[in-house]
């Protein structure tokens, strides 16, 4: 899973075994499992692992199924096919609600502390402008995903901003220079950028 470390389980039994052995922050549960009904598994999870949030991931888009999933304990319900950006956004919202969202990131000698709003390089604080910091946060939230310049403008500047892609380019160059992240923030030709971790 991009931006998060995933532990795959291909059956309900494997999922229950993983829950017994590992501290899981969030479960992406496909309702269509080969060995048991996903709703049955979710009931077990809500009984035995009530503090572990569940997001249902399924091809079933009927309203009764959505209602059943949400009433059964799911924090969210996402229908296939979906954009990876949307799934990551939903994961991060749920993790925030459960206070489990990652707040400190390390990229080689750069430390980004989102809770403290501090960025350090080799232990020394680096001054970023508000917009540079917002752009860096967007790249982190979508790490390993290619984002277009327009999407970066929307996420870091807001939909009411009337700049263009060159604004993004200038800010990316400044972030790279200040933090030495030329290798980490990749340019996607004629498209945008991707933070690779």
ABEGO torsion letter per residue (X at the ends): XBGBBBBBBABAAAAAAAAAABBBABBBBBABBAABBAAAAAAAAAAABAABBBBBBBABABAAAAAAAAAAGBABBBBOBBBAAAAAAAAAAAAAAAGABBABBBBEABBBBAAAGBBBBGGBBBBBBAAAAAAAAAAAAABGBBBBAAAAAAAAAEAABABBAAAAAAAAAAAAAAAGAAAABBBBBGAEBBBBX
